[in-house]
Amino acid sequence: MRALITLISAFGIGISVAAPVGPIGVLVVQRVIARGRLAGLLTGLGVATADGFYAIIAAFGLSALSTFLISIQTPVRLIGGLFLLYLGIKTLLARPAEKAAVTSGSGASDYLSALALTITNPMTILMFAGIFAGAGLSAQPECAPLVVLGVFSGSIAWWLFLTTLVSLLRGRFNAVWMLWVNRISGAVILAFALIALFGLISG
């Protein structure tokens, strides 16, 4: 019973971490509308992988690796911010096809770009550590594998839900609508990038 409660708690944490609307969420929605559900799902899988990686560090108490990643957070976050800037500009200038196409382009690129964006925020380790402590999961080292599994599964569940929902609405978007989706998505992603980069400069 304790293992099941741990798994369910971690599953909820995975959803709660993935669900807030941020640059990745916007990117997932844009990719589903422009290129199909698979492109968005692979993007979400990249996010879930990074969440799982940081959950491993927090759940297993890998303090040396955690300390190292946090110590290099400034250059890592700078790289992430610049990459986000590039993705924002690319999305903003993207020209939609006359019809919503089936997934084109590289699935590996969808996955890796999301993985890179999510993993360039080492402070996620501290966020997971705080959430685990608040939920009482940090006091259960023997349940660490279940915690990681729950977080990863919760994150995947959220992206499955979001991509399915957006995919159901995808057929209603014509070329004009998709052009505006690209422009708005690109502008939002650019705003997140500038906020992230400004935060590094002012910090």
ZADOBA-970328 format. One record per residue (C-alpha): x, y, z; residue in three letters. Coordinates in nm, 2 decimals, m for minus. Layout:
# residues N
{{X, Y, Z}, 'Ala'}
...
END
This chain:
# residues 203
{{0.00, 0.00, 0.00}, 'Met'}
{{0.28, 0.24, 0.09}, 'Arg'}
{{0.45, 0.18, m0.25}, 'Ala'}
{{0.12, 0.25, m0.43}, 'Leu'}
{{0.07, 0.57, m0.24}, 'Ile'}
{{0.42, 0.68, m0.32}, 'Thr'}
{{0.37, 0.60, m0.69}, 'Leu'}
{{0.04, 0.79, m0.70}, 'Ile'}
{{0.19, 1.09, m0.52}, 'Ser'}
{{0.49, 1.10, m0.76}, 'Ala'}
{{0.25, 1.06, m1.06}, 'Phe'}
{{0.06, 1.37, m0.94}, 'Gly'}
{{0.39, 1.56, m0.90}, 'Ile'}
{{0.49, 1.47, m1.25}, 'Gly'}
{{0.16, 1.61, m1.38}, 'Ile'}
{{0.19, 1.93, m1.17}, 'Ser'}
{{0.54, 2.00, m1.29}, 'Val'}
{{0.46, 1.94, m1.66}, 'Ala'}
{{0.12, 2.12, m1.67}, 'Ala'}
{{0.20, 2.49, m1.61}, 'Pro'}
{{0.20, 2.68, m1.94}, 'Val'}
{{0.56, 2.77, m2.03}, 'Gly'}
{{0.77, 2.79, m2.35}, 'Pro'}
{{0.77, 2.41, m2.39}, 'Ile'}
{{0.39, 2.39, m2.36}, 'Gly'}
{{0.35, 2.65, m2.63}, 'Val'}
{{0.60, 2.47, m2.85}, 'Leu'}
{{0.41, 2.14, m2.81}, 'Val'}
{{0.08, 2.30, m2.91}, 'Val'}
{{0.24, 2.47, m3.21}, 'Gln'}
{{0.41, 2.15, m3.33}, 'Arg'}
{{0.08, 1.95, m3.30}, 'Val'}
{{m0.11, 2.21, m3.50}, 'Ile'}
{{0.16, 2.25, m3.76}, 'Ala'}
{{0.29, 1.90, m3.80}, 'Arg'}
{{0.06, 1.66, m3.62}, 'Gly'}
{{0.03, 1.48, m3.28}, 'Arg'}
{{0.34, 1.27, m3.31}, 'Leu'}
{{0.56, 1.58, m3.33}, 'Ala'}
{{0.41, 1.72, m3.02}, 'Gly'}
{{0.42, 1.39, m2.84}, 'Leu'}
{{0.79, 1.35, m2.91}, 'Leu'}
{{0.85, 1.70, m2.78}, 'Thr'}
{{0.66, 1.61, m2.46}, 'Gly'}
{{0.87, 1.29, m2.43}, 'Leu'}
{{1.19, 1.50, m2.44}, 'Gly'}
{{1.05, 1.71, m2.15}, 'Val'}
{{0.95, 1.39, m1.95}, 'Ala'}
{{1.30, 1.25, m2.00}, 'Thr'}
{{1.46, 1.56, m1.86}, 'Ala'}
{{1.21, 1.56, m1.57}, 'Asp'}
{{1.29, 1.19, m1.50}, 'Gly'}
{{1.66, 1.27, m1.50}, 'Phe'}
{{1.63, 1.55, m1.25}, 'Tyr'}
{{1.39, 1.34, m1.04}, 'Ala'}
{{1.66, 1.06, m1.03}, 'Ile'}
{{1.91, 1.31, m0.89}, 'Ile'}
{{1.66, 1.45, m0.63}, 'Ala'}
{{1.51, 1.11, m0.53}, 'Ala'}
{{1.84, 0.92, m0.50}, 'Phe'}
{{2.01, 1.21, m0.33}, 'Gly'}
{{2.30, 1.23, m0.57}, 'Leu'}
{{2.44, 1.54, m0.40}, 'Ser'}
{{2.77, 1.55, m0.58}, 'Ala'}
{{2.61, 1.56, m0.93}, 'Leu'}
{{2.34, 1.80, m0.80}, 'Ser'}
{{2.60, 2.04, m0.66}, 'Thr'}
{{2.80, 2.02, m0.99}, 'Phe'}
{{2.50, 2.10, m1.21}, 'Leu'}
{{2.39, 2.38, m0.99}, 'Ile'}
{{2.74, 2.53, m0.99}, 'Ser'}
{{2.74, 2.55, m1.37}, 'Ile'}
{{2.38, 2.67, m1.39}, 'Gln'}
{{2.46, 3.01, m1.53}, 'Thr'}
{{2.63, 2.90, m1.86}, 'Pro'}
{{2.39, 2.61, m1.89}, 'Val'}
{{2.09, 2.85, m1.86}, 'Arg'}
{{2.25, 3.09, m2.10}, 'Leu'}
{{2.27, 2.82, m2.36}, 'Ile'}
{{1.91, 2.72, m2.29}, 'Gly'}
{{1.80, 3.09, m2.32}, 'Gly'}
{{1.98, 3.14, m2.65}, 'Leu'}
{{1.84, 2.81, m2.79}, 'Phe'}
{{1.49, 2.92, m2.68}, 'Leu'}
{{1.56, 3.25, m2.86}, 'Leu'}
{{1.65, 3.06, m3.18}, 'Tyr'}
{{1.34, 2.84, m3.15}, 'Leu'}
{{1.12, 3.15, m3.10}, 'Gly'}
{{1.25, 3.33, m3.41}, 'Ile'}
{{1.23, 3.01, m3.61}, 'Lys'}
{{0.86, 2.95, m3.51}, 'Thr'}
{{0.77, 3.32, m3.56}, 'Leu'}
{{0.90, 3.31, m3.92}, 'Leu'}
{{0.77, 2.97, m4.01}, 'Ala'}
{{0.54, 2.96, m4.31}, 'Arg'}
{{0.26, 2.71, m4.27}, 'Pro'}
{{0.16, 2.47, m4.55}, 'Ala'}
{{m0.18, 2.51, m4.72}, 'Glu'}
{{m0.30, 2.22, m4.51}, 'Lys'}
{{m0.20, 2.08, m4.18}, 'Ala'}
{{0.05, 1.82, m4.27}, 'Ala'}
{{0.13, 1.48, m4.12}, 'Val'}
{{0.45, 1.49, m3.91}, 'Thr'}
{{0.74, 1.60, m4.13}, 'Ser'}
{{1.09, 1.68, m4.02}, 'Gly'}
{{1.29, 1.49, m3.77}, 'Ser'}
{{1.13, 1.32, m3.48}, 'Gly'}
{{1.47, 1.30, m3.32}, 'Ala'}
{{1.50, 1.68, m3.35}, 'Ser'}
{{1.16, 1.73, m3.18}, 'Asp'}
{{1.26, 1.50, m2.89}, 'Tyr'}
{{1.62, 1.64, m2.85}, 'Leu'}
{{1.52, 2.01, m2.87}, 'Ser'}
{{1.27, 1.96, m2.59}, 'Ala'}
{{1.52, 1.76, m2.39}, 'Leu'}
{{1.79, 2.03, m2.43}, 'Ala'}
{{1.55, 2.31, m2.34}, 'Leu'}
{{1.43, 2.13, m2.02}, 'Thr'}
{{1.76, 2.00, m1.91}, 'Ile'}
{{1.93, 2.34, m1.93}, 'Thr'}
{{1.75, 2.44, m1.60}, 'Asn'}
{{1.95, 2.27, m1.33}, 'Pro'}
{{1.74, 2.45, m1.06}, 'Met'}
{{1.47, 2.18, m1.14}, 'Thr'}
{{1.67, 1.96, m0.91}, 'Ile'}
{{1.60, 2.19, m0.62}, 'Leu'}
{{1.24, 2.22, m0.72}, 'Met'}
{{1.20, 1.84, m0.72}, 'Phe'}
{{1.39, 1.81, m0.39}, 'Ala'}
{{1.15, 2.07, m0.23}, 'Gly'}
{{0.84, 1.90, m0.36}, 'Ile'}
{{0.96, 1.55, m0.26}, 'Phe'}
{{1.04, 1.68, 0.09}, 'Ala'}
{{0.70, 1.85, 0.12}, 'Gly'}
{{0.52, 1.54, 0.01}, 'Ala'}
{{0.73, 1.33, 0.25}, 'Gly'}
{{0.89, 1.13, m0.03}, 'Leu'}
{{1.25, 1.23, 0.04}, 'Ser'}
{{1.22, 1.03, 0.37}, 'Ala'}
{{1.16, 0.71, 0.17}, 'Gln'}
{{1.49, 0.63, m0.01}, 'Pro'}
{{1.38, 0.27, m0.07}, 'Glu'}
{{1.10, 0.41, m0.28}, 'Cys'}
{{1.32, 0.63, m0.50}, 'Ala'}
{{1.27, 0.41, m0.81}, 'Pro'}
{{0.89, 0.44, m0.77}, 'Leu'}
{{0.92, 0.82, m0.72}, 'Val'}
{{1.12, 0.85, m1.05}, 'Val'}
{{0.87, 0.62, m1.23}, 'Leu'}
{{0.58, 0.82, m1.10}, 'Gly'}
{{0.72, 1.15, m1.20}, 'Val'}
{{0.81, 1.03, m1.55}, 'Phe'}
{{0.47, 0.86, m1.60}, 'Ser'}
{{0.28, 1.17, m1.47}, 'Gly'}
{{0.47, 1.40, m1.72}, 'Ser'}
{{0.40, 1.16, m2.01}, 'Ile'}
{{0.04, 1.14, m1.91}, 'Ala'}
{{0.01, 1.52, m1.93}, 'Trp'}
{{0.17, 1.54, m2.27}, 'Trp'}
{{m0.05, 1.26, m2.40}, 'Leu'}
{{m0.36, 1.45, m2.27}, 'Phe'}
{{m0.25, 1.78, m2.42}, 'Leu'}
{{m0.14, 1.65, m2.76}, 'Thr'}
{{m0.46, 1.45, m2.79}, 'Thr'}
{{m0.68, 1.75, m2.71}, 'Leu'}
{{m0.50, 1.98, m2.95}, 'Val'}
{{m0.50, 1.71, m3.22}, 'Ser'}
{{m0.88, 1.69, m3.20}, 'Leu'}
{{m0.90, 2.06, m3.28}, 'Leu'}
{{m0.62, 2.06, m3.54}, 'Arg'}
{{m0.85, 2.00, m3.84}, 'Gly'}
{{m1.02, 2.34, m3.78}, 'Arg'}
{{m0.70, 2.53, m3.86}, 'Phe'}
{{m0.66, 2.66, m4.22}, 'Asn'}
{{m0.34, 2.83, m4.35}, 'Ala'}
{{m0.43, 3.17, m4.22}, 'Val'}
{{m0.50, 3.04, m3.87}, 'Trp'}
{{m0.18, 2.84, m3.87}, 'Met'}
{{0.02, 3.15, m3.97}, 'Leu'}
{{m0.12, 3.33, m3.67}, 'Trp'}
{{m0.05, 3.02, m3.45}, 'Val'}
{{0.31, 3.04, m3.56}, 'Asn'}
{{0.33, 3.41, m3.50}, 'Arg'}
{{0.17, 3.40, m3.16}, 'Ile'}
{{0.36, 3.09, m3.05}, 'Ser'}
{{0.69, 3.24, m3.17}, 'Gly'}
{{0.63, 3.57, m2.99}, 'Ala'}
{{0.54, 3.39, m2.66}, 'Val'}
{{0.85, 3.17, m2.69}, 'Ile'}
{{1.06, 3.48, m2.76}, 'Leu'}
{{0.92, 3.65, m2.46}, 'Ala'}
{{1.01, 3.36, m2.24}, 'Phe'}
{{1.36, 3.36, m2.39}, 'Ala'}
{{1.41, 3.73, m2.33}, 'Leu'}
{{1.28, 3.70, m1.97}, 'Ile'}
{{1.53, 3.41, m1.91}, 'Ala'}
{{1.82, 3.60, m2.06}, 'Leu'}
{{1.74, 3.92, m1.88}, 'Phe'}
{{1.71, 3.73, m1.55}, 'Gly'}
{{2.07, 3.60, m1.60}, 'Leu'}
{{2.20, 3.95, m1.68}, 'Ile'}
{{2.02, 4.12, m1.39}, 'Ser'}
{{2.11, 3.84, m1.15}, 'Gly'}
END
